[in-house]
Amino acid sequence: MDVKQALLERKSTRAFLDKPVSMEAVNNILDAARHAPSGANTQPWQVAVVTGGRKQQLQKQFEDAFRSGIKPAMNYQYYPREWQEPYQSRRRACGLQLYEALGIARDDKQRRLDQWAANYRAFDAPVMLIFLMRPEMETGSFMDYGMFLQSLMLTAVEEGLATCPQAALGEYPDIVKQALDYPEDYSVLCGMALGYEDTGAAVNSYRTPREEVSGFTRYYDE
């Protein structure tokens, strides 16, 4: 498989088969992704691979916090504080596609709540990855991390695995650091579901559109 094919095949998968992923496969993916570029070769990534009973415990803590109304408090500001166009429309369309694929009506608050709660279980994937960073690292390291995460996801495609990068898994950083014994001053950036796609699941049947090159590119010559 070439890189372009992997880029086009990758998608955010939200339903997985009840099939374990070997640690050999997980390590193969991480071993490839570690070659991602980073400023001054800092390699700021710290990864927690959470499976089995430990995953069950952690996702229960996440979901209990969510359902009890504890407000998420990420270690950094992920989304805009005030949405503007075209980002607002893209965000709304993304959510609409998800709920339409699942047949969830706009006024069905319980099903919407339950679907959001699935985020905190990494959509029941067998592997939950959590990504952390040490406190002294600055904004540039977020760019490095993005290249690492993309490298990881593309390698997963080559391994026949599916992923879903998830900001939601960074919404309760104190739970993560306490449960996994990381220092309090570390930043929890996000997480990722990793497993084998359930190709028959309705939630995996759609793809979000992308802007054409002409919509975000300017060319300069003379």
C-alpha positions as CSV (number, residue, x, y, z in Angstrom):
1,M,0.0,0.0,0.0
2,D,1.3,3.4,-0.9
3,V,1.0,6.6,1.2
4,K,-1.7,8.2,-0.9
5,Q,-3.9,5.1,-0.8
6,A,-3.5,5.0,3.0
7,L,-4.5,8.7,3.3
8,L,-7.6,8.1,1.2
9,E,-8.6,5.0,3.1
10,R,-8.1,6.3,6.6
11,K,-11.3,7.5,8.3
12,S,-12.6,8.0,11.8
13,T,-14.1,4.6,12.8
14,R,-16.8,4.6,15.5
15,A,-17.7,0.9,15.7
16,F,-15.2,-2.0,16.1
17,L,-15.2,-5.8,16.0
18,D,-14.9,-7.7,19.3
19,K,-11.5,-8.9,18.1
20,P,-8.2,-8.4,20.0
21,V,-5.3,-6.5,18.5
22,S,-1.9,-8.1,19.2
23,M,0.7,-6.1,21.1
24,E,3.0,-6.9,18.2
25,A,0.7,-5.0,15.9
26,V,0.4,-2.1,18.3
27,N,4.2,-1.9,18.7
28,N,4.7,-2.2,14.9
29,I,2.5,0.9,14.5
30,L,4.3,2.8,17.2
31,D,7.7,1.8,15.9
32,A,6.9,3.2,12.5
33,A,5.2,6.4,13.9
34,R,8.3,7.3,16.0
35,H,10.1,8.3,12.8
36,A,7.7,11.3,12.4
37,P,9.6,14.6,12.3
38,S,9.7,17.0,15.2
39,G,11.4,20.3,15.8
40,A,15.0,19.9,16.8
41,N,14.2,16.1,17.0
42,T,12.5,16.7,20.4
43,Q,10.1,13.8,19.9
44,P,7.6,15.2,22.5
45,W,5.2,12.2,22.4
46,Q,4.4,10.1,25.4
47,V,1.9,7.2,24.8
48,A,-0.2,5.1,27.1
49,V,-1.5,1.8,25.6
50,V,-4.6,0.8,27.5
51,T,-6.3,-2.6,27.0
52,G,-8.2,-5.3,28.9
53,G,-9.3,-4.7,32.4
54,R,-7.4,-1.5,32.7
55,K,-9.3,-0.1,29.8
56,Q,-12.6,-1.2,31.3
57,Q,-11.7,0.6,34.5
58,L,-10.6,3.8,32.8
59,Q,-13.5,4.1,30.4
60,K,-16.0,3.5,33.3
61,Q,-14.4,6.4,35.2
62,F,-14.7,8.6,32.1
63,E,-18.3,7.7,31.4
64,D,-19.3,8.0,35.1
65,A,-17.8,11.5,35.1
66,F,-19.7,12.4,32.0
67,R,-23.0,11.0,33.0
68,S,-22.8,12.6,36.4
69,G,-22.4,16.0,34.8
70,I,-18.8,16.7,35.6
71,K,-17.7,19.4,33.2
72,P,-14.8,18.4,30.9
73,A,-11.6,20.4,31.6
74,M,-8.9,19.7,29.0
75,N,-5.3,20.8,29.7
76,Y,-5.5,23.2,26.7
77,Q,-8.1,25.0,24.5
78,Y,-8.9,22.7,21.6
79,Y,-11.7,24.4,19.8
80,P,-12.4,28.1,19.1
81,R,-14.0,29.9,22.0
82,E,-16.3,31.5,19.4
83,W,-17.1,29.7,16.2
84,Q,-16.9,31.5,12.9
85,E,-17.6,30.5,9.3
86,P,-16.8,28.3,7.5
87,Y,-15.8,26.2,10.6
88,Q,-19.2,26.5,12.3
89,S,-21.0,25.0,9.2
90,R,-18.5,22.3,8.8
91,R,-18.9,21.3,12.5
92,R,-22.7,21.2,12.3
93,A,-22.6,19.2,9.1
94,C,-20.2,16.7,10.6
95,G,-22.6,16.1,13.6
96,L,-25.6,15.9,11.2
97,Q,-23.9,13.2,9.1
98,L,-23.2,11.1,12.3
99,Y,-26.7,11.3,13.6
100,E,-28.3,10.7,10.2
101,A,-26.1,7.5,9.7
102,L,-27.4,6.2,13.1
103,G,-31.0,7.3,12.5
104,I,-31.0,9.5,15.6
105,A,-33.6,12.2,15.5
106,R,-32.7,15.8,16.5
107,D,-35.0,15.7,19.5
108,D,-33.9,12.2,20.7
109,K,-31.7,13.5,23.5
110,Q,-31.2,10.2,25.2
111,R,-29.8,8.5,22.1
112,R,-27.6,11.5,21.4
113,L,-26.3,11.3,25.0
114,D,-25.6,7.6,24.7
115,Q,-23.8,8.1,21.4
116,W,-21.6,10.8,22.9
117,A,-20.8,8.5,25.9
118,A,-19.4,5.9,23.5
119,N,-16.5,8.3,23.0
120,Y,-15.4,7.6,26.5
121,R,-15.2,3.9,25.8
122,A,-13.1,4.5,22.6
123,F,-16.2,3.2,20.8
124,D,-15.5,-0.2,22.4
125,A,-12.3,-0.7,20.4
126,P,-10.0,-3.2,22.1
127,V,-7.2,-0.6,22.3
128,M,-7.3,2.9,23.8
129,L,-4.3,5.0,23.2
130,I,-3.8,8.1,25.3
131,F,-1.3,10.8,24.2
132,L,0.5,13.0,26.8
133,M,3.2,15.6,26.8
134,R,5.6,17.0,29.4
135,P,4.8,20.5,30.8
136,E,7.8,22.3,29.5
137,M,6.8,21.7,25.9
138,E,5.3,24.6,24.0
139,T,3.0,25.2,21.0
140,G,5.4,23.9,18.4
141,S,5.3,20.5,19.9
142,F,1.6,20.3,19.1
143,M,2.5,20.5,15.4
144,D,5.1,17.7,16.0
145,Y,2.4,15.6,17.7
146,G,0.1,16.0,14.8
147,M,2.6,14.6,12.5
148,F,3.2,11.7,14.9
149,L,-0.5,11.0,15.1
150,Q,-1.0,11.0,11.4
151,S,2.0,8.7,11.0
152,L,0.4,6.3,13.5
153,M,-3.0,6.3,11.8
154,L,-1.5,5.7,8.3
155,T,0.6,2.8,9.6
156,A,-2.5,1.4,11.2
157,V,-4.3,1.4,7.8
158,E,-1.4,-0.6,6.4
159,E,-1.7,-3.1,9.2
160,G,-5.4,-3.6,8.4
161,L,-6.5,-1.7,11.5
162,A,-8.9,1.2,12.0
163,T,-8.6,4.3,14.2
164,C,-10.5,7.2,15.5
165,P,-8.5,10.2,16.9
166,Q,-10.5,11.5,19.9
167,A,-10.3,14.8,21.7
168,A,-12.9,13.4,24.1
169,L,-10.4,11.1,25.7
170,G,-8.5,14.2,26.8
171,E,-11.5,15.8,28.5
172,Y,-10.9,14.4,31.9
173,P,-7.1,14.7,32.2
174,D,-7.0,14.3,36.0
175,I,-8.7,10.9,35.7
176,V,-6.1,9.8,33.2
177,K,-3.1,10.9,35.2
178,Q,-4.4,9.4,38.4
179,A,-5.4,6.1,36.8
180,L,-2.3,5.7,34.8
181,D,0.2,7.2,37.3
182,Y,1.5,10.1,35.2
183,P,2.7,13.3,36.9
184,E,0.1,15.9,37.6
185,D,1.8,18.6,35.4
186,Y,1.7,16.5,32.3
187,S,-0.7,17.5,29.6
188,V,-3.2,15.0,28.2
189,L,-3.7,15.9,24.6
190,C,-6.1,13.4,23.2
191,G,-6.7,9.7,22.7
192,M,-7.3,7.2,19.9
193,A,-9.4,4.2,19.4
194,L,-7.6,1.3,17.7
195,G,-9.0,-2.0,16.4
196,Y,-10.7,-3.8,13.6
197,E,-13.5,-1.9,11.8
198,D,-17.0,-3.3,12.0
199,T,-17.7,-2.7,8.3
200,G,-21.4,-3.6,8.7
201,A,-22.0,-0.8,11.3
202,A,-24.1,2.1,10.0
203,V,-21.9,4.6,11.8
204,N,-19.0,3.6,9.7
205,S,-20.9,4.1,6.4
206,Y,-20.3,7.8,5.8
207,R,-17.3,10.0,5.0
208,T,-17.1,13.6,5.8
209,P,-16.3,15.8,2.8
210,R,-13.1,17.8,2.3
211,E,-12.5,21.3,0.8
212,E,-11.1,21.3,-2.7
213,V,-7.5,22.4,-3.1
214,S,-8.6,25.7,-4.7
215,G,-10.5,26.5,-1.6
216,F,-7.5,26.8,0.7
217,T,-4.5,27.4,-1.6
218,R,-3.0,30.5,-3.1
219,Y,-0.2,30.3,-5.7
220,Y,2.5,32.9,-6.2
221,D,5.1,33.1,-9.0
222,E,6.0,36.5,-10.2
